[in-house]
Every structure is written in C-alpha cells, then in structure tokens.
Amino acid sequence: MRVRLAGFACAGAAWVLVALMPGASYAQAASDALSSNTVIGGNVKRHADAVLAIMSYTTVPDVTTSSLSVNNGATGDPGFWQTQLGGGFALSKSFPLYVEGTLAYSRYDPTFIASDGAEQRALPTRWNTFSTTVGVGWDFRLTDELVLRPIVNGTLGRVASDLRVGQSVINHVTDSNLQFLNDGYLNAYGYGGSLMLDYEHYRESHEIDVEVRATDIYLRSFGGSAQAVEGSATAQQLSIWTRWRAPTGWHALDRPVRYVLEAAYSHYFGDSAGVLGFNDLVSLGVGLELDSGQYPIIITRTRAVVRYVFGHNVQGVSLGLAVSF
C-alpha cells in the first residue's frame, strides 16, 4: 500500500498562490449597490450560491487550486483565499479499494452597499468556509500500468459570516437575509462522483505518472442559523496531471535523489466556471525528491516542487511540499 499525503492521486503537494490581475476579481464584481430590503435579500441569496460555487474549488482534489489566493484588483486585499490538505491511496493490487479525503478552508470577502434611500453604507463581510470531502472507489486494472478508477464522493461543509454591522445600519435595513450576514451560518452537503484514468510507468531510470480525472459534485445548503439563506452549486471539473521523475546522479540516505517535472491542466464547468474570473488553470512545476525508503521510517519519499500557475488574467508561483508513505 502506498499512501500520498498533501496531494491527490499521485499529484503531490500543491500550495499555490495565484494573484488575480485588476478587473477580473469576482469578489470585486460582487460589490452590488443594494437600494431596498428586497434587493438585499435577493443579492444575499445570489452570494450564498456564489460562496457554495467557490466551495466547489475545495471539494475537488486538484493540484492547481489546492491553495489559491485571489486579490481584489481595486484594493489589493484578498477577495478570496483557500487551502486544501488531502491524500489518496489504493489498499493493494489484490484488493484495489481506493480511498481519498480532503480538509479545506476558504475565505470570501464580498462588500455590500446598504442604503436607506438617503445614505449609503458599505458593509464589508467575511465568509469563512470549512469543508471535507471523502471518496471511495475501485481500481479496474486495464493493463499492468493503466487503471480505470470510478469514485463516489461526499462532502460536508459550513459557511459562516463574521460581519460586524453597526446597529444604525440594522435599524435602517432590517431584511432578515442581511441579519444572516451578522454572525450567521449555513451548512452544506454534497454528493457526486469522479472517473479517473491513472497511468503509472515506473522504471529504475525514470518514473512517469499521468492522470485524467472528471468530477461532478452537487452542493446544497441545509440547516444553519435561523436567518440562514439557501444556496446550491455544482462542482464540475476536468483535469489532467502528469509527472516525470528521474535520478539526478546525486545520492542521499543511501538512495538516489530524483528531479521532478510536473504539468497540470484544469478546466471548470458548471457553477465553478468563471466564478473567480477564469475557466482554466495551468500549472508547471520543477523540484527534487528525497527517498528515505532504505530506513524504517513511515515516510518513504519527500518532495519539494516550485510551480508556476497561470490562466486568464491569472498568474502566480508556489513552493509545494509532499510526502509519500
């Protein structure tokens, strides 16, 4: 059994910092002028959908978005930030049950404008999202090196607002949906599945991993505080990930030190598409891998990879760390 932590299905770790260029931030575009109680309610519902759509980025294991920060083009402050820790493994070739899981946190900072008809008041908000996704699948071995892996996924999460609204604003704008912004929360669940094609070609001189994954997970809110609004979203994604590993000629811990080359591409569909200003992300990485398999310790390999991530109006760099068991 080989377990990989902080990266999914051989994808390794991915702490990716992405800076969004001015004009493309969804958080900035979501700063709508709210002129009446009815409009406030409708926009809060729309933003609840948007938060669940953003949560969809954390429900799908993906090297390009496992840690993602989007800056508001007007202020330079983060409009969105997320990080994800996860791992996946198959028990054995004789019993190829595949299990995966993620823990994720994200923060979304939209700004509402409340008005009583004469005076406007900016309401900066901070919506914190916590979620966990688990998956159970089965490996159907097509060849010695190629596996078809259907996966059933389930998600649980919570969206909580920590807005502090002045009492004068509450007196002027009393819509119950606005009250949700003031320390309200909603829970969310999700269900769906993934289909993965996994190719592993391992030789002494080099190692090649290629994965193609299609994921479709439906998210819906439930429960929450008395003022909770309802929201729903779909997480639909197609991703391709590849990695090449080969010895550098150096040795450490009585094993070869390998260099690592990575490339990944993700395309977003459904409610995930365009919610942060892009539909596609590309990641290119280079790094080193230390093999400790000669010693009786739990961790067998440790990787450090520098990645460059880019897409429409998006670019950034990261330093990723991952371990294998």
NORSUL-V570800 format. One record per helix or strand of 2 or more residues. SS is the DSSP state (alpha for helix, beta for strand). FROM is the first residue (numbers start at 0). TO is the last residue. Records with the same first field share a line. If there is no record, write none. Layout:
# NORSUL-V570800
SS->FROM-TO ; FROM-TO
This chain:
# NORSUL-V570800
beta->3-4 ; 18-19 ; 32-33 ; 66-70 ; 77-89 ; 96-107 ; 110-114 ; 119-123 ; 126-140 ; 145-160 ; 184-201 ; 206-221 ; 231-251 ; 254-269 ; 279-290 ; 300-310 ; 313-323
alpha->25-28 ; 36-58 ; 166-171 ; 175-180
